[in-house]
Amino acid sequence: MWNVVGQTSRSARVLQDPLFDPSANRPTWTSAAGLESCPTNTLWALALGLLLLAAPSMRAQTPAKEQFDDLAHRAEAVLDSRPEEAARLYKQALAIRPEWAEGWLYMGGALYQVGRYAEATDALRKGLELAPGVGTGWALLGLSESQLEDQDQALADIRKGEDLGLGTNTAFESAVRVRAAQLLIRSSAFDEALAQLQPLSKHHDNPPPVEEAMGLCVLAIPDDMAQLSPQRRAVVDLAGKAAWAFASQHPDEAAAGYRQLLAQYPNEPGVHYAYGLYLMETDLTGALAEFQKEVRNNPKHWPALLVVASLQIRQGTPEQAIESLQAALKIVPAKYRWMCHTELGRANLNANNLGAAIGELENAVLRMPSNANVHFLLAEAYRQAGRKADAERERTEFEKMKVQQDPLGVPALHPFGYSGKN
């Protein structure tokens, strides 16, 4: 079987991609099916190296075997140095052997290198139809789709790749997870973005985009770094370094970073929210004070309002929580309104306002029927209201879902790893 062995020159085009680490070598990759090792130098090709050495059934002889082998070896030889030519040669080889999964995937990788993302996406999809069990292939497909602004499909394919396995190369894993986090940040899904980044904390080194994404998450900024002013980028940079130090188990560095953040930028939007997240595990009273400062300084910071309300419920002041949540409901993005209704239901339940609690929780179920915790809370509300059949129905729904889901994930309450959708 044709294999990629040894080291090759780096591809300048891939190395220009800020998601990729130019110092990374291609280590050994294995797929769920147990693919052979393939060390090389270019990050995307590293991802493909193993994923493409798929099943023995793909080695069927053809009458044009010599021509096919010549084209395959010539494509391999220029894969890193001349990816455009490599893509052309792979296309010719695939005309002879269209069932060659690794050829489709290598061609997709070469096309991705030269920025021909629509063609790359088509080639990768064809390869994955033939070899669907390779996680790195799905992840690379998601990266390509993300360049076409197909965010939902890109995230779905990246998650499929994560489920199947991203391999052992930390640079590729970082590229995939940072890109997924960037897409989620754009839609204000800060909790899910943080969950994408959290697994990277086990690695010793991570490229600057990891810290930048962390900074955007903990400040709750749904923008790309390029859209921010120089001062705002400096705030994101400092917040990201502090948050990443905390997530990667460097407490002294994290504490110093947050002190510096507060000293230099006490009035910047999101700073007190970020510090409140940091305090959540050790000082809930102090965390609540920071979140309340954020709301006073920046009344439209909806994640801060949500976490203030949740802490108020926890501290036994549901009436105050209801006020905070009603304010949040006016400004929260549409995709998070179900959270407001859920927390309003919980606050009214604690305040013994059963009718209001049931109404809010029924609204939440309509908006997010797949969340187990909402069904649990609604079952409890029905039980307290004496509606036994309704309570049993919701309890049954909860039991069906709980094995697959985490509890309700309010973004600010899961600062380093809510994984409800990952």
C-alpha positions, 0 to 999 in steps of 0.5 A: 500500500502506498504510504507517506514516509519520512519528512517533507518540506513545510508548505508555506501556505499552510504555515501562513494559516494562523491556526497552524503551528509552524514548528510542529512536526507530523507525529504518528496518527491513528484512527479508530480503525487502527491506521499505520503511522505516518510522520511528516512536517505539514500540519494538515498532512499530518492529520491526513497521514494516518487517516488516509491509510485506511482499509486493505480493501482499498488496494484493489489492482486496476489495469492502469496500475503503473500509471496510477502508481506513478501519479500517486508517487509524483503527487506525494513528492510535491504535496508540501512544496507544490500543493496545486500541482499535487491536487492536479496529480491526485485528480488524475490518479482518482480518474483511474481509481475513484474508490481510492479514499486516501487520494480524495483526502490528500487532494482535499488537503492540498486544495485546502492549502491553496485556499480552494475551500469549496473544492477541498470540501467536496474532495474531503466529503468523497473521501469520508464517504469511502472511509467514514471512521477517520476522525481527523478527516472529519475535523479537516472537513470542518476546518474547510467548511468554516472557511466557507462560512458554513458554521453549523455544518463545520461545527457538526463535522468537527464534533464528529471528528472529536468523537472519533478522535483527533489523534495525538498531534497537539498542534492539529488538535489546537488548530481544530479546537481553536477554530471551533471556539472561534465559531462558537464565540461569534454566536455568543456560545461562550460556554461551548467555546470554553469547553472546546478549549479546556482539553488543550490545558493538558498540553504544556504549550499552546499557540497564542490563538488559544489564549486569545480565544480564552480571553474573548470567552471570559470577557464575553466578547463575540467579536474577532480579534481583528475587529477590536481596537488596540486597547481592547486587544490588549485587554483580551490578551491579558485576560486570556493569559490569566484565564489560561493559567488558571485553566492549565493549573498554574494558580500563582500565575493566574492570580498575578494575571488577574491582579494585573488585569484589574489594576490596568483595566478596571473600567473595561467591559468584561473585566469584573465578569472575568474576575468573577469567573475566576473567583467562582470556585473559591469565593462565591461572595466575592464572585457575586460582588464582581458580577454586580460591579460588571452589571453596574458598569455595563448594564447590557452584559447579559452573561453577568446578569445571568450569573448574578441571578443564579447566585441570588437563587443559590443564596436564597433571594429569588425575588432579586433573581427574578428582577435580574432575569427579567432585565437579562431577558430583554438583552440576551441573544435569542439562543439563550432565552431558554436559559432565562426562562429556566432560571425564572422558573427555578426562581419562582419555584423557590419563591413558591410562585408555582403558577409562574414557575410552571409557565416559565418552565413550559416556555423553556421546554418549548424553546429547548426540548432536548435539555434534561434539566429543564424537564427535571425542574418542570417535573418538580413544579408539576409535582408540587402543584399536584399534577401527577400525570404531567410530573411523571411524563416530564420525569420520564423525559428527564430520565431518558436524557440525563445519561447523555447530557450534563445539567443546565449549563449557564455560561458563567457557571461553567467557566472552564468546561461546559460540554453540553454540546461537544 
